[in-house]
């Protein structure tokens, strides 16, 4: 996750735009990143864990490679709630 955010920051820095435009893009990037972290990691409870898993999948933080490491039962539950 941090690598993805870092790459986006480098892209902003390398753009051929004014410093003010970079600041605005950086501000939007921080807002977006904060929303992703909040959606995925704030308020973890058993009652909303499936919602958190959906967010992790939506933002590509829980990948198929991660799912491959889980048990068949857990994968089946996640697939059930994704449909």
C-alpha positions as CSV (number, residue, x, y, z in Angstrom):
1,X,0.0,0.0,0.0
2,X,2.7,2.5,0.9
3,X,4.6,1.6,-2.3
4,X,1.5,2.4,-4.4
5,X,1.0,5.8,-2.6
6,X,4.7,6.6,-2.9
7,X,4.7,6.0,-6.7
8,X,1.8,8.3,-7.0
9,X,3.6,11.0,-5.1
10,X,6.7,10.7,-7.3
11,X,4.4,11.0,-10.4
12,X,3.0,14.2,-8.9
13,X,6.5,15.6,-8.3
14,X,7.7,14.8,-11.8
15,X,4.9,16.5,-13.5
16,X,5.7,19.7,-15.5
17,X,3.2,22.0,-13.7
18,X,3.4,24.9,-11.3
19,X,4.3,24.3,-7.6
20,X,0.8,25.4,-6.7
21,X,-0.7,22.8,-9.1
22,X,1.5,20.1,-7.5
23,X,0.3,21.2,-4.1
24,X,-3.3,20.9,-5.2
25,X,-2.7,17.4,-6.6
26,X,-0.8,16.4,-3.5
27,X,-3.6,17.6,-1.3
28,X,-6.1,15.5,-3.4
29,X,-3.8,12.5,-3.2
30,X,-3.6,12.8,0.6
31,X,-7.4,13.1,0.9
32,X,-7.9,10.0,-1.3
33,X,-5.2,8.0,0.5
34,X,-6.8,9.0,3.9
35,X,-10.2,7.7,2.7
36,X,-8.7,4.4,1.6
37,X,-7.0,3.9,4.9
38,X,-10.1,4.9,6.8
39,X,-12.4,2.7,4.7
40,X,-10.1,-0.4,5.1
41,X,-8.8,-0.1,8.6
42,X,-11.0,2.1,10.9
43,X,-13.5,0.4,13.2
44,X,-12.7,-3.3,12.7
45,X,-15.5,-5.4,14.3
46,X,-16.9,-8.8,13.6
47,X,-20.2,-7.1,12.6
48,X,-18.5,-5.2,9.7
49,X,-15.6,-7.4,8.8
50,X,-17.2,-8.3,5.5
51,X,-17.5,-4.6,4.6
52,X,-13.8,-4.2,5.4
53,X,-12.9,-7.1,3.2
54,X,-14.9,-5.6,0.4
55,X,-13.0,-2.3,0.8
56,X,-9.6,-4.2,0.8
57,X,-10.6,-5.9,-2.4
58,X,-11.9,-2.7,-4.0
59,X,-8.7,-0.9,-3.3
60,X,-6.6,-3.9,-4.4
61,X,-5.1,-4.3,-1.0
62,X,-6.4,-7.9,-0.6
63,X,-5.3,-9.5,-3.8
64,X,-5.8,-13.0,-5.3
65,X,-2.3,-13.8,-4.2
66,X,-3.3,-13.1,-0.6
67,X,-6.5,-15.2,-1.1
68,X,-4.4,-18.1,-2.4
69,X,-2.7,-18.3,0.9
70,X,-6.0,-18.7,2.8
71,X,-7.9,-21.8,3.6
72,X,-10.5,-23.1,1.2
73,X,-13.2,-22.2,3.7
74,X,-12.1,-18.6,4.1
75,X,-11.8,-18.2,0.3
76,X,-15.3,-19.6,-0.1
77,X,-16.8,-17.2,2.4
78,X,-15.1,-14.2,0.8
79,X,-16.2,-15.2,-2.6
80,X,-19.8,-15.7,-1.3
81,X,-19.9,-12.2,0.2
82,X,-18.4,-10.7,-3.0
83,X,-21.2,-11.9,-5.1
